[in-house]
Amino acid sequence: MKIKYKVLLLLLMSMFLLVAIWIILNSKENATYEYSLEEKAILLQPSPDGQFYITTTKESGFYQLSVWHVAQNKKVGEFNSRSKSLGSVEWSSDSKHFLFSSQDSSLFLFDINQANVESVWDTGNSKQFSPDEENVTVVDGKQLVVIDLKTLEPVSQIQFQGQRPHKVVGWSEDGIPRYVIGSQEEQGHALMDITEDSGVSLIENNLAGNTHYISSSVAVNNHESIYFRDSELRLYEFNLQSEDITRKTNHPVSLVSLSPDGTKVGSYNNGVNVFNLDDDLEEEYSQLKSESYLKLWEWLNNNEFITVERRVKFAGFLGESYHTEIHDISTGEKKMSMRIPKPLMDNVYWAEKAQQIFIQTEDRELYVYDIEH
C-alpha cells in the first residue's frame, strides 16, 4: 500500500513538473525578442515605437544609462553619470528624444539620432512634455518652469505661494500649463488653475487627506474634462468648459484609466471593471478574479484594453502566475490570455505605437511581446 502511495505521489509531482516546464517554454516561445540583460541592469521605459530600450547599471557606486536598439540588441548610446540614482524616463511621442533626471534632480535630454546628452535644468522633481512637445515643464520646488526644447531656455516660470505643484493635467493652447494637481501647506492636495491675470487659483481642495501621490490617480485630460479621485478614492469630473465639478461614483475606484474617447473608465478591484461615464457610471464589463494584482492597463481602442497581472493561487499554496490579457467590451469576453515569465513587477512597460509589452524577469532576461488584436 505504501508503495502505491509513493508511486501516486511521484506521478503527481511529475505532472506538476511537466506542466511547469510547458508553461515556461510556451511563455518564452510567444516572445518576439528574448535577450539577457547586463549584470545588475535595470530596464526602463522603452520608446513608443518599440525600437529602443533603456537600461541602467551601477559602476563604482555611480549609475550608467545605456540605450539599446531592440531588433539588433546593440548599444547605440550611453551616459555616465556622477549620480547614485537615476529618475524615470519621459519619451517624446516620435521616439527621437527622452528626458531623465539624476539624484540631484538635474534634468537631461537624450537625442537618439545624435546619441548625445544635453543639460536642460539644474533642479526638478518631475518633468512633462507639452502636448506639441516643443516645451518641457519642470517642477522645481514651488515653481513650474517651462523650457523651450530648441533653445533650452526658460519661456515661463510660474510661482506658487503656499502650494507645491506636482503634475500638469491640462494645458493652454500655447503649451503653457493651465491646470495643475498640487499640495497645499497643511491642507493636503488640490486641483489648481493657472491664468496670466489671476495667477494660481484653487479649484477644488476635496483631495485633502490623500496619503498617496495624488497625481498618479489623475486621468489624462480628454480635452473636455479632467478626472481625479478624492481622499476616499471616489471619482470626480471637472468640466473644462463649465468649470463644474461632479462626483461620478460613491464607491472607491482603484484605478483610473480613461478610454481614448473619454466615455469609459477602468477600475481594478479583485478583477477588471469598466464603467460608462455617460450613463451614471453603469458597469459595462466585469471579469472578477480573486487574489490578483494589476501591473499594467492600456487601452488599445475604445472597446479593447490589455492588462498584465499577477495571480496568487489558493492563498499562495500553489504559487503565482503571470498573465497578459486582452479584453473586448463589445463582446464581453477576453480575446487573448497568455502566460508570461515571472517579471519584476516594477519593470513591465507598454510601447504604445509598437503595441508591444516589455518585461524584465527576476533572472535579468528581457522579453518583448507583439500584441495582436
C-alpha positions as CSV (number, residue, x, y, z in Angstrom):
1,M,0.0,0.0,0.0
2,K,2.8,2.4,0.9
3,I,4.5,1.7,-2.5
4,K,1.2,2.6,-4.3
5,Y,1.1,5.9,-2.5
6,K,4.7,6.6,-3.3
7,V,4.1,5.9,-7.0
8,L,1.0,8.1,-7.0
9,L,2.9,10.9,-5.3
10,L,5.7,10.5,-7.9
11,L,3.2,10.7,-10.7
12,L,1.6,13.8,-9.4
13,M,5.0,15.5,-8.9
14,S,5.9,14.6,-12.5
15,M,2.7,16.0,-13.8
16,F,3.3,19.3,-11.9
17,L,6.8,19.4,-13.3
18,L,5.7,18.8,-16.9
19,V,3.0,21.5,-16.6
20,A,5.6,24.0,-15.2
21,I,8.0,23.2,-18.0
22,W,5.3,23.6,-20.6
23,I,4.2,27.0,-19.1
24,I,7.8,28.3,-19.1
25,L,8.6,27.1,-22.7
26,N,5.2,28.3,-24.0
27,S,5.6,31.8,-22.5
28,K,9.1,32.1,-24.0
29,E,8.1,30.9,-27.4
30,N,5.5,33.7,-27.7
31,A,8.1,36.4,-27.2
32,T,9.2,38.3,-30.3
33,Y,12.6,39.1,-28.7
34,E,14.4,37.5,-25.8
35,Y,17.7,38.9,-24.5
36,S,19.9,38.6,-21.5
37,L,20.5,41.9,-19.9
38,E,23.8,43.1,-18.5
39,E,24.6,42.0,-14.9
40,K,22.6,44.1,-12.4
41,A,20.9,46.0,-15.3
42,I,17.5,47.6,-14.7
43,L,15.1,48.0,-17.6
44,L,13.5,51.5,-18.0
45,Q,10.7,52.6,-20.3
46,P,11.2,51.7,-24.0
47,S,10.5,54.1,-26.8
48,P,6.9,54.4,-28.0
49,D,7.8,52.9,-31.4
50,G,9.4,49.9,-29.7
51,Q,12.7,50.4,-31.5
52,F,14.8,51.3,-28.4
53,Y,15.0,50.2,-24.8
54,I,17.0,51.7,-21.9
55,T,18.9,50.1,-19.1
56,T,20.8,51.4,-16.1
57,T,23.7,49.7,-14.4
58,K,25.8,50.8,-11.4
59,E,29.6,51.0,-11.7
60,S,31.8,52.1,-8.8
61,G,28.8,53.5,-7.0
62,F,27.5,55.6,-9.9
63,Y,24.8,54.9,-12.5
64,Q,25.4,54.4,-16.2
65,L,22.5,54.8,-18.6
66,S,22.6,52.7,-21.9
67,V,20.3,52.9,-24.9
68,W,19.8,49.7,-27.0
69,H,18.4,49.0,-30.4
70,V,15.8,46.3,-29.9
71,A,16.0,44.4,-33.2
72,Q,19.8,44.3,-33.1
73,N,20.2,44.3,-29.3
74,K,23.1,46.7,-29.9
75,K,24.1,49.6,-27.7
76,V,23.6,52.9,-29.6
77,G,24.4,55.4,-26.8
78,E,25.3,55.8,-23.2
79,F,25.6,58.4,-20.4
80,N,28.0,58.0,-17.5
81,S,26.5,59.9,-14.6
82,R,28.1,61.0,-11.4
83,S,24.9,60.2,-9.6
84,K,24.0,57.4,-7.3
85,S,20.5,57.2,-8.7
86,L,18.6,58.0,-12.0
87,G,15.0,59.0,-12.2
88,S,12.2,57.9,-14.5
89,V,12.3,58.4,-18.3
90,E,9.9,60.5,-20.3
91,W,9.9,59.8,-24.1
92,S,8.8,62.1,-26.9
93,S,6.0,60.6,-29.0
94,D,8.3,60.4,-32.1
95,S,10.8,58.3,-30.1
96,K,13.6,60.7,-31.1
97,H,14.3,62.2,-27.6
98,F,13.8,61.3,-23.9
99,L,14.1,63.2,-20.7
100,F,15.7,61.8,-17.5
101,S,16.8,63.1,-14.2
102,S,19.7,62.3,-11.8
103,Q,19.9,62.1,-8.0
104,D,20.5,65.8,-7.5
105,S,17.3,66.4,-9.7
106,S,19.3,67.7,-12.7
107,L,17.3,67.2,-15.9
108,F,18.8,65.9,-19.1
109,L,17.7,65.4,-22.7
110,F,19.0,62.5,-24.7
111,D,18.9,62.8,-28.5
112,I,18.6,59.3,-30.2
113,N,19.9,60.4,-33.6
114,Q,22.9,62.2,-32.3
115,A,23.4,59.9,-29.3
116,N,24.3,62.8,-27.1
117,V,23.0,64.3,-23.9
118,E,22.2,67.9,-23.1
119,S,21.5,69.5,-19.7
120,V,18.1,71.0,-19.6
121,W,17.6,72.3,-16.0
122,D,19.6,72.1,-12.8
123,T,16.9,71.0,-10.4
124,G,13.5,69.4,-10.9
125,N,11.3,66.9,-9.2
126,S,9.3,65.9,-12.2
127,K,9.1,66.7,-15.9
128,Q,6.5,66.6,-18.7
129,F,6.4,67.3,-22.4
130,S,3.8,69.8,-23.6
131,P,1.2,68.4,-26.0
132,D,3.1,69.8,-29.0
133,E,6.4,68.6,-27.4
134,E,8.1,71.9,-28.2
135,N,8.4,72.6,-24.4
136,V,9.1,70.7,-21.3
137,T,7.6,71.7,-17.9
138,V,9.7,71.0,-14.8
139,V,8.5,71.0,-11.2
140,D,11.2,72.9,-9.3
141,G,10.2,73.3,-5.7
142,K,7.3,75.8,-5.6
143,Q,7.5,76.8,-9.2
144,L,6.8,75.4,-12.7
145,V,9.5,76.1,-15.2
146,V,8.6,75.9,-18.9
147,I,11.7,75.3,-21.1
148,D,11.9,75.6,-24.9
149,L,13.5,72.4,-26.1
150,K,15.1,74.1,-29.2
151,T,16.9,76.8,-27.2
152,L,16.9,75.1,-23.8
153,E,15.9,78.4,-22.4
154,P,13.0,79.0,-19.9
155,V,10.0,80.7,-21.6
156,S,7.8,80.9,-18.4
157,Q,8.3,80.5,-14.7
158,I,5.1,80.1,-12.6
159,Q,5.4,80.8,-8.9
160,F,3.2,79.1,-6.3
161,Q,2.5,80.7,-2.9
162,G,1.5,78.2,-0.2
163,Q,1.2,75.4,-2.7
164,R,3.6,72.9,-4.2
165,P,2.8,71.7,-7.8
166,H,3.1,68.0,-8.6
167,K,1.7,67.4,-12.1
168,V,0.2,69.3,-15.0
169,V,-3.2,67.8,-16.0
170,G,-4.3,70.4,-18.5
171,W,-2.6,72.8,-21.0
172,S,-3.3,76.1,-22.7
173,E,-3.1,76.3,-26.5
174,D,0.4,77.8,-26.4
175,G,1.8,74.8,-24.5
176,I,1.9,76.6,-21.1
177,P,0.4,74.7,-18.1
178,R,-3.2,75.6,-17.2
179,Y,-4.4,73.0,-14.7
180,V,-2.2,71.5,-12.0
181,I,-2.5,69.0,-9.2
182,G,-0.5,70.0,-6.2
183,S,-0.4,70.1,-2.4
184,Q,-1.3,72.9,-0.1
185,E,0.6,73.5,3.1
186,E,-1.2,71.6,5.9
187,Q,-4.3,71.1,3.7
188,G,-3.4,68.1,1.5
189,H,-3.9,68.0,-2.2
190,A,-5.8,70.3,-4.6
191,L,-6.7,71.0,-8.2
192,M,-5.5,74.4,-9.3
193,D,-6.0,76.8,-12.2
194,I,-3.2,79.0,-13.7
195,T,-4.0,82.1,-15.7
196,E,-2.0,85.2,-16.6
197,D,-4.5,87.6,-15.0
198,S,-5.1,85.9,-11.6
199,G,-2.1,83.6,-11.3
200,V,-2.7,80.4,-9.3
201,S,-6.2,79.9,-8.0
202,L,-7.8,77.0,-6.2
203,I,-10.5,75.0,-8.0
204,E,-11.0,72.0,-5.7
205,N,-9.5,71.0,-2.4
206,N,-11.6,67.9,-2.0
207,L,-8.4,65.9,-2.4
208,A,-7.3,66.6,1.2
209,G,-6.2,63.6,3.2
210,N,-4.7,61.5,0.4
211,T,-1.6,59.8,1.6
212,H,-0.5,58.6,-1.8
213,Y,0.9,60.6,-4.6
214,I,-2.4,62.1,-6.0
215,S,-1.2,62.8,-9.5
216,S,-0.9,59.0,-10.1
217,S,-4.7,58.8,-9.9
218,V,-5.4,61.7,-12.3
219,A,-6.7,60.6,-15.7
220,V,-5.3,62.1,-18.9
221,N,-7.1,65.2,-20.0
222,N,-9.5,64.2,-22.8
223,H,-9.9,67.9,-23.9
224,E,-13.3,68.2,-22.2
225,S,-12.8,67.0,-18.6
226,I,-10.3,66.1,-16.0
227,Y,-11.0,63.1,-13.8
228,F,-9.5,62.7,-10.3
229,R,-10.1,60.9,-7.1
230,D,-10.8,62.3,-3.6
231,S,-9.5,61.2,-0.3
232,E,-11.9,58.2,-0.3
233,L,-10.9,57.3,-3.8
234,R,-14.2,58.3,-5.3
235,L,-14.1,59.5,-8.9
236,Y,-14.9,63.2,-9.8
237,E,-15.1,65.0,-13.1
238,F,-14.0,68.6,-13.7
239,N,-15.6,70.0,-16.8
240,L,-13.2,72.4,-18.6
241,Q,-16.0,74.4,-20.3
242,S,-18.4,75.0,-17.4
243,E,-15.8,74.5,-14.6
244,D,-18.3,72.4,-12.8
245,I,-17.3,69.5,-10.6
246,T,-19.4,66.4,-10.5
247,R,-19.0,63.3,-8.3
248,K,-19.2,60.3,-10.7
249,T,-19.3,57.5,-8.1
250,N,-20.0,56.9,-4.5
251,H,-17.7,53.8,-4.3
252,P,-13.9,53.7,-4.5
253,V,-12.3,53.4,-7.9
254,S,-9.0,51.6,-7.5
255,L,-7.5,52.6,-10.9
256,V,-8.5,55.5,-13.2
257,S,-7.9,54.6,-16.8
258,L,-9.9,56.6,-19.5
259,S,-10.7,55.1,-22.8
260,P,-9.4,57.1,-25.8
261,D,-12.7,58.7,-26.5
262,G,-13.2,59.6,-22.8
263,T,-16.5,57.7,-22.5
264,K,-15.4,54.8,-20.3
265,V,-13.3,54.4,-17.2
266,G,-11.5,51.3,-16.0
267,S,-11.1,50.1,-12.4
268,Y,-9.4,47.2,-10.8
269,N,-10.8,45.7,-7.6
270,N,-10.4,41.9,-7.4
271,G,-10.7,41.9,-11.2
272,V,-11.3,44.3,-14.1
273,N,-14.3,46.6,-14.2
274,V,-15.3,49.1,-16.9
275,F,-17.9,51.8,-16.2
276,N,-19.7,54.1,-18.7
277,L,-19.1,57.8,-17.9
278,D,-22.1,58.9,-20.0
279,D,-24.6,56.7,-18.2
280,D,-24.2,57.4,-14.4
281,L,-21.2,55.1,-14.3
282,E,-23.2,52.0,-15.2
283,E,-20.9,48.9,-15.3
284,E,-20.3,47.7,-18.9
285,Y,-17.8,45.0,-18.3
286,S,-16.5,42.9,-15.4
287,Q,-14.1,40.0,-15.0
288,L,-13.8,39.1,-11.3
289,K,-10.6,37.4,-10.1
290,S,-9.6,36.7,-6.5
291,E,-6.1,37.3,-5.2
292,S,-4.9,39.2,-8.3
293,Y,-2.7,42.2,-8.6
294,L,-2.6,44.6,-11.6
295,K,0.6,46.0,-13.1
296,L,-0.5,47.4,-16.5
297,W,-3.7,48.5,-18.1
298,E,-3.6,50.1,-21.5
299,W,-6.5,50.9,-23.9
300,L,-5.9,49.5,-27.5
301,N,-9.0,51.3,-28.8
302,N,-12.4,52.4,-27.4
303,N,-13.5,48.8,-26.8
304,E,-10.4,46.8,-26.1
305,F,-7.8,47.0,-23.4
306,I,-4.8,45.0,-22.3
307,T,-3.7,44.1,-18.8
308,V,-0.7,42.5,-17.1
309,E,-1.4,40.9,-13.8
310,R,-0.1,38.6,-11.1
311,R,-2.4,35.9,-9.7
312,V,-2.0,34.1,-6.4
313,K,-3.4,30.5,-6.3
314,F,-5.2,29.4,-3.2
315,A,-3.6,31.9,-0.8
316,G,-0.2,31.2,-2.2
317,F,-0.1,27.4,-1.7
318,L,0.1,26.8,-5.4
319,G,2.3,29.7,-6.1
320,E,1.8,32.6,-8.5
321,S,1.2,33.0,-12.2
322,Y,1.6,36.0,-14.5
323,H,-0.7,36.8,-17.4
324,T,-1.3,39.3,-20.1
325,E,-4.8,39.5,-21.4
326,I,-6.9,41.5,-24.0
327,H,-10.5,42.2,-23.0
328,D,-13.2,43.2,-25.5
329,I,-16.0,45.2,-24.0
330,S,-18.1,44.9,-27.2
331,T,-18.3,41.1,-26.9
332,G,-18.0,40.9,-23.1
333,E,-15.2,38.4,-23.5
334,K,-11.4,38.0,-23.3
335,K,-9.8,37.9,-26.8
336,M,-6.5,36.7,-25.6
337,S,-4.9,35.3,-22.4
338,M,-1.2,34.4,-22.3
339,R,1.1,33.4,-19.5
340,I,4.4,35.3,-19.3
341,P,7.6,34.5,-17.4
342,K,7.8,35.8,-13.8
343,P,8.6,39.5,-14.2
344,L,9.9,42.2,-11.9
345,M,6.5,43.9,-11.5
346,D,8.1,47.3,-11.5
347,N,9.8,46.5,-14.8
348,V,6.8,45.9,-17.1
349,Y,6.3,48.5,-19.8
350,W,4.0,49.3,-22.7
351,A,5.3,50.6,-26.0
352,E,2.2,52.3,-27.3
353,K,2.9,52.8,-31.0
354,A,4.6,49.4,-31.4
355,Q,1.8,47.7,-29.4
356,Q,4.4,45.8,-27.5
357,I,4.9,44.7,-23.9
358,F,8.5,44.8,-22.5
359,I,9.2,42.8,-19.3
360,Q,12.3,42.2,-17.3
361,T,12.4,38.9,-15.3
362,E,14.0,38.2,-12.0
363,D,16.7,36.4,-13.9
364,R,17.7,39.6,-15.8
365,E,16.0,38.4,-19.0
366,L,14.2,40.8,-21.3
367,Y,11.1,39.6,-23.2
368,V,9.3,41.6,-25.8
369,Y,5.8,40.6,-26.9
370,D,4.0,41.8,-30.0
371,I,0.3,42.2,-29.2
372,E,-2.1,41.2,-32.0
373,H,-5.7,42.2,-31.6
